[in-house]
Amino acid sequence: MEFTIHPQTQWNTKENVTGPGIWNKFLSALDKQESNITLWYIVSMIAQGVLFLPVPAAMIFYFNASLLLLPVTLGLFFANIIAGMGGAGIRVLLSLFMASTIIHLAVVAFYML
């Protein structure tokens, strides 16, 4: 017996990811890593702390980068911490890590080239 007025919404879950397409393949690849979520959180934190947090200092000191680079880097770092410790799913965790990696590589390429 249904006790709510509104019918239940069918969210895009792992069971609904089917069919061809790059986006569906990307989502299924992320879903396959669900059992390794703690490992991916640890890898993300180590990479953020060792590789990405020193980027603003080096870019600002050596290449006269803007000071706005510092809040961007810290925002991405804390977003990864909050997502991992807050219980976000593997899709969110890996997407944030990949976005952070792409943004930092773009910043380094922009100021060094």
C-alpha positions in Angstrom: 0.0 0.0 0.0 1.3 3.4 -1.0 1.2 6.0 1.8 2.6 8.9 -0.2 0.7 11.2 -2.6 3.5 11.4 -5.1 4.9 8.4 -6.9 8.5 7.4 -6.2 11.1 9.0 -8.5 13.3 6.7 -10.5 16.8 8.1 -10.1 19.7 7.2 -12.5 21.2 4.4 -10.5 23.6 1.7 -11.4 20.7 -0.5 -12.6 19.6 2.2 -15.0 23.0 2.8 -16.7 22.7 0.9 -19.9 23.1 1.4 -23.6 25.9 2.8 -25.7 27.5 6.2 -25.2 30.6 7.7 -23.7 28.7 9.0 -20.6 27.2 5.6 -19.8 30.6 3.9 -20.2 32.1 6.5 -17.9 29.5 6.0 -15.3 29.8 2.2 -15.4 33.6 2.5 -15.1 33.1 4.6 -12.0 30.5 2.2 -10.6 33.0 -0.7 -11.0 35.3 1.0 -8.5 32.6 1.1 -5.7 34.4 -1.6 -3.7 37.6 0.5 -3.7 36.1 3.8 -2.5 38.4 4.0 0.6 41.5 3.4 -1.6 40.4 6.1 -4.0 39.8 8.5 -1.1 43.3 7.9 0.3 44.9 8.2 -3.2 43.0 11.4 -3.7 44.1 12.9 -0.4 47.8 11.9 -1.0 47.8 13.3 -4.5 46.1 16.5 -3.4 48.5 17.0 -0.5 51.7 16.1 -2.3 51.1 17.3 -5.9 48.4 19.9 -5.9 48.8 22.0 -2.7 52.3 23.2 -3.6 51.2 24.4 -7.0 49.9 27.8 -5.9 53.1 28.5 -4.0 55.3 27.6 -7.0 53.2 29.4 -9.5 52.9 32.6 -7.4 56.6 32.7 -6.4 58.2 31.7 -9.7 55.7 32.6 -12.4 53.9 35.6 -10.9 50.6 33.9 -11.0 47.5 35.5 -9.6 46.7 35.1 -5.9 43.2 33.8 -6.9 44.9 30.5 -7.5 45.3 29.8 -3.8 41.5 29.8 -3.0 40.8 27.6 -6.0 43.4 25.1 -4.9 42.2 25.1 -1.3 38.6 24.9 -2.4 39.2 21.8 -4.5 41.2 20.3 -1.7 38.5 20.8 0.9 35.8 19.7 -1.5 37.6 16.4 -1.8 38.0 16.1 2.0 34.3 16.9 2.6 33.1 14.5 -0.2 35.2 11.6 1.1 34.5 12.1 4.8 30.9 13.0 4.2 30.1 9.6 2.6 29.7 10.7 -1.0 29.5 8.0 -3.6 32.3 6.8 -5.8 31.0 8.9 -8.8 31.3 12.1 -6.8 34.6 11.2 -5.3 36.3 10.2 -8.5 34.7 13.0 -10.5 36.0 15.6 -8.0 39.5 14.0 -8.1 39.5 14.1 -11.9 38.2 17.6 -12.1 40.8 18.7 -9.6 43.6 17.0 -11.6 42.4 18.6 -14.9 42.1 22.1 -13.3 45.6 21.9 -11.8 47.2 20.7 -15.0 45.5 23.5 -16.9 46.8 26.1 -14.4 50.3 24.8 -14.6 50.1 24.7 -18.4 48.7 28.2 -18.5 51.4 29.8 -16.3 54.3 27.8 -17.6 53.7 28.0 -21.3 
